[in-house]
Each structure stands twice: as structure tokens, then as C-alpha cells.
Amino acid sequence: MLKYLKDLTEFAGPSGNEDNVREYIKEKIAGKVDEVITDRMGNLIALKKGKGSGKKILLDAHMDEVGFLITNINEDGTLSFAPVGGVDTRVVIGKKVKVGKDVIGIIGYKAIHLQRDGYLSTPKYSELKIDIGAKSKAEAEKLVKIGDYVSFVTSYEERGDYIIAKALDDRCGCSVLMDLIEEGIETDHDVYFAFTVQEETGLRGPAIIAEQFKVDIAIAVETTTSGDDPELERQLWSTHLGDGPAITFMHSGYVVNQTIFEKLVETAKQNNIPFQYKMRTVGGTNARRYALTGIPAGVVSVPARYIHSPVSIINKKDYEHTLALLREFLRRNDF
């Protein structure tokens, strides 16, 4: 368990630029599954054949993370940029980023001393710039180009029961799928492990997976917001770290298939696996995209604090119990 998570989180892989993540996963699962396919969108699908008497079940985890794209190189050598996925400008000021393959920069905004009206203003992306230390546009153009991807630079850390890293949404889900493959779980079902692209920019990856593989069930394995912040009233929390995987009954654009939802809950209860319901319905997952194609879909998530930011936090036990829940769910024969 957790054999791959550190490496996964430290790769740069904003939506549309998942190549390094995909190649890493492909290399690590080689020889442990029956078939590996990379489709025309860039999704990586690994098939582990069952005993032949079950269903076709797909587990989905998206490889992409939120990030940015360079939109302009300015005369003073700074870089203008736009978000790829939902990133609040208030969490990016002063953060270290990587532009392209290896250019390090800092996201800059006017100093607190220069902000007026006695309060901190919320900047627009047009007011933020990335400083890579270039003195002019010509100097910057030797290092970067318009269209380069930008990702946060955050080192992976383990502190007691907690893991601190960037891109836990959804490298955490990718890691869970890789751990299931590593275990070599045997089941009656054919299990498709789908490592998908461009979730953060509109759930794009699964759009063609449904065409290619006529699966019976899909489960989005996600990382979801916790909201268990002392400043937020408890009834507004979505999930709580340490209480187990979150099972979703509804989210933006999708009411989860009732049969799958109930079987996930039943599986957790029967196997004494701690779990919680995701108590807020904001946000979306690839389950919605699968459901739109007629595939019944569910969602299981590892709760995390501060997702879609330079750093997020999960509880190791939540990860462990998510892995256990999916393992036991795949062993069911009553779908």
C-alpha cells in the first residue's frame, strides 16, 4: 500500500499533459494485468480478466491535476497565465511553480503594503504574473513559450497518519487502482482499470471509453473535498478526515445509481469497513459522464483538505479503508 503515491503526486500533469503520469503507471503495472491499452484521447486502460462468470466492472481514476497555461510573455519578462481547471486565485499567490519541463517561477501579485482600502483584495488572473527571473521578453522567450503548461511544485510528506502533497486529486485514486492491481485480486468479473485524462476540464476522458468497452458498472475512485475546517460549521462539512471513504449519493449533474450506492454501503457494513456519506452535493466526477452513456456508475472517494490548491492532505487510514472497500466490492457476485 502507498507504494506509488509519492511518485504519482510529484509528477507534473495538468489536464491535457498527463503523458508522464501515464507512462509511469504503464511501466509499473506491466506484466500484472492481461491487457493494456492507450486510446486516442490518452486514457490508459488495463484489463484484469476474471474467472469468466461475472460482469465487466470499470474502476476510473483521473490522472490530471489542476494547473495553468502560459497565455502571454510580457515585455518585462513576466508571464501571464490562465487556469486549467478550477483554481482559486487566493491560494496561488507567492507559490512556486514549474513552467514547461524545468523552468521554476513564482506566482506574483502586488505586495500587501500596496493594496488599498484597508483589506486584501481578491486578484483576477489578469493581475497575476509568473516571475521566472527573466529581465525582458526576449530573455524569457529563450526559456518558455506561449502554451507551456504550469504546475505547482510541492514535495510529498508523511506526518503520522497524514499525507501532504499536491495533486492528491486524483493521483490518490490512481494509486488505489495501482495497489489493487499490485495485489493481483481474483474475482469472477473482468475488471477494467481506467486511468483517465482531462477530468478537471469537463470530464472528457471517459467520453470515448464508454464507446470502446461495454462495461456493466463503473466506479469513479476519487479524492473529494472534506470541509472539516474549524471555521466552517459542522453541518456544512462535506466529509471528515479519518472517518473512512466517502460514498456519494448525489453530486452536481448526477444522482448516483441507487443499486450501486446501496451495494457499496452494504459492502462496507458487512466487512466492518469505516465509511461516511459525502454530505454535500457540489462538485462532479467521471461517474456523471459514464451515466450519460447509459452505464450505471457510483463514486467512492478519499476525503482531502485543500484540494485544487498547491497542497492537500489525506489520512492514511482513509486510503487504506478505500482500498479495502473496493477490494471487497469487486468480490461481490450479486450485481
Stockholm file with secondary structure:
# STOCKHOLM 1.0

chainA/1-335         MLKYLKDLTEFAGPSGNEDNVREYIKEKIAGKVDEVITDRMGNLIALKKGKGSGKKILLDAHMDEVGFLITNINEDGTLSFAPVGGVDTRVVIGKKVKVGKDVIGIIGYKAIHLQRDGYLSTPKYSELKIDIGAKSKAEAEKLVKIGDYVSFVTSYEERGDYIIAKALDDRCGCSVLMDLIEEGIETDHDVYFAFTVQEETGLRGPAIIAEQFKVDIAIAVETTTSGDDPELERQLWSTHLGDGPAITFMHSGYVVNQTIFEKLVETAKQNNIPFQYKMRTVGGTNARRYALTGIPAGVVSVPARYIHSPVSIINKKDYEHTLALLREFLRRNDF
#=GR chainA/1-335 SS CCSSHHHHHHSCCBTTCCHHHHHHHHHHHTTSSSEEEECTTSCEEEEECCCSSSCEEEEEEECCBCEEEEEEECTTSCEEEEEESCCCGGGTTTCEEEETTTEEEEEECCCGGGCCTTSCCCCCGGGCEEECSCSSHHHHHTTCCTTCEEEECCCCEEETTEEEESCHHHHHHHHHHHHHHHHTCCCSSEEEEEEESCSTTTSCTHHHHHHHCCCSEEEEEEEEECCCCTTSCGGGCSCCTTSCCEECSEETTEECCHHHHHHHHHHHHHTTCCCEECCCCCSCCHHHHHHHTTCCEEEEEEEEBSCSSSCEEEEHHHHHHHHHHHHHHHTCCCC
#=GC SS_cons         CCSSHHHHHHSCCBTTCCHHHHHHHHHHHTTSSSEEEECTTSCEEEEECCCSSSCEEEEEEECCBCEEEEEEECTTSCEEEEEESCCCGGGTTTCEEEETTTEEEEEECCCGGGCCTTSCCCCCGGGCEEECSCSSHHHHHTTCCTTCEEEECCCCEEETTEEEESCHHHHHHHHHHHHHHHHTCCCSSEEEEEEESCSTTTSCTHHHHHHHCCCSEEEEEEEEECCCCTTSCGGGCSCCTTSCCEECSEETTEECCHHHHHHHHHHHHHTTCCCEECCCCCSCCHHHHHHHTTCCEEEEEEEEBSCSSSCEEEEHHHHHHHHHHHHHHHTCCCC
//
